[in-house]
Amino acid sequence: MPLRTETTVEYTFNRPTLHYCEAHDCLRVSEAHEDSVLLSGITRKDLDGFIKCYFEYGLEDVTLKEYFTERLKNKEAVEDE
């Protein structure tokens, strides 16, 4: 088994814009719609997981947290049918 290196790359954005493209499974982070970083292989399910964790642990707006939690439950119920 070949060894793999692990790398962390840090970019700083002053005015970031995020755009998700489901057709290409990618997240684009750009600086005011100009230079950008493209993160490939990110699915909508990955984003939903990220948002779920953010709403659960990072968001302080209780009303918004409750709204998202309810919507996520409804979405999961529909997908299970």
C-alpha positions as CSV (number, residue, x, y, z in Angstrom):
1,M,0.0,0.0,0.0
2,P,1.5,3.3,-1.0
3,L,1.9,6.1,1.5
4,R,-0.4,9.1,1.1
5,T,0.4,12.6,2.2
6,E,-2.1,14.7,4.0
7,T,-2.3,18.4,3.2
8,T,-4.2,21.3,4.5
9,V,-4.5,24.4,2.3
10,E,-5.9,27.6,3.9
11,Y,-7.4,30.4,1.8
12,T,-8.6,33.7,3.3
13,F,-11.6,35.4,1.7
14,N,-12.7,39.0,2.5
15,R,-16.1,38.8,0.9
16,P,-16.7,35.1,0.1
17,T,-19.5,33.8,-2.1
18,L,-20.6,30.2,-2.0
19,H,-22.2,28.4,-4.8
20,Y,-23.2,24.7,-5.0
21,C,-23.6,23.0,-8.4
22,E,-25.5,19.7,-8.0
23,A,-24.9,18.8,-11.7
24,H,-21.2,18.7,-11.0
25,D,-21.2,17.7,-7.3
26,C,-19.0,20.7,-6.4
27,L,-18.9,23.7,-4.1
28,R,-17.4,26.9,-5.4
29,V,-16.1,29.5,-3.0
30,S,-15.2,32.7,-4.7
31,E,-13.9,36.1,-3.7
32,A,-16.7,38.5,-4.7
33,H,-17.5,36.3,-7.8
34,E,-13.9,36.5,-9.1
35,D,-11.1,34.2,-8.1
36,S,-12.4,30.9,-6.8
37,V,-11.7,27.6,-5.2
38,L,-13.6,24.6,-6.6
39,L,-14.3,21.7,-4.2
40,S,-15.3,18.6,-6.3
41,G,-17.0,15.5,-5.1
42,I,-19.3,17.2,-2.6
43,T,-22.8,15.9,-2.8
44,R,-26.1,17.5,-1.7
45,K,-26.2,14.8,1.1
46,D,-22.7,16.0,2.2
47,L,-24.0,19.6,2.4
48,D,-27.1,18.6,4.2
49,G,-24.9,16.8,6.8
50,F,-22.8,19.9,7.2
51,I,-25.8,22.2,7.6
52,K,-27.4,19.8,10.1
53,C,-24.2,19.9,12.2
54,Y,-24.0,23.6,11.9
55,F,-27.6,24.1,12.9
56,E,-27.2,21.7,15.8
57,Y,-23.9,23.0,17.2
58,G,-23.1,26.4,15.8
59,L,-26.3,28.4,15.2
60,E,-27.6,30.5,18.0
61,D,-30.9,31.5,16.3
62,V,-33.3,29.1,18.0
63,T,-36.3,29.8,15.6
64,L,-34.2,29.1,12.5
65,K,-32.7,26.0,14.1
66,E,-36.2,24.6,14.9
67,Y,-37.4,25.4,11.4
68,F,-34.5,23.6,9.7
69,T,-34.8,20.6,12.0
70,E,-38.5,20.3,11.1
71,R,-37.8,20.7,7.4
72,L,-35.0,18.1,7.5
73,K,-37.4,15.6,9.3
74,N,-40.0,16.2,6.6
75,K,-37.4,15.7,3.8
76,E,-36.1,12.4,5.3
77,A,-39.7,11.1,5.7
78,V,-40.4,11.8,2.1
79,E,-37.2,10.1,1.0
80,D,-38.0,7.0,3.0
81,E,-41.4,6.5,1.3
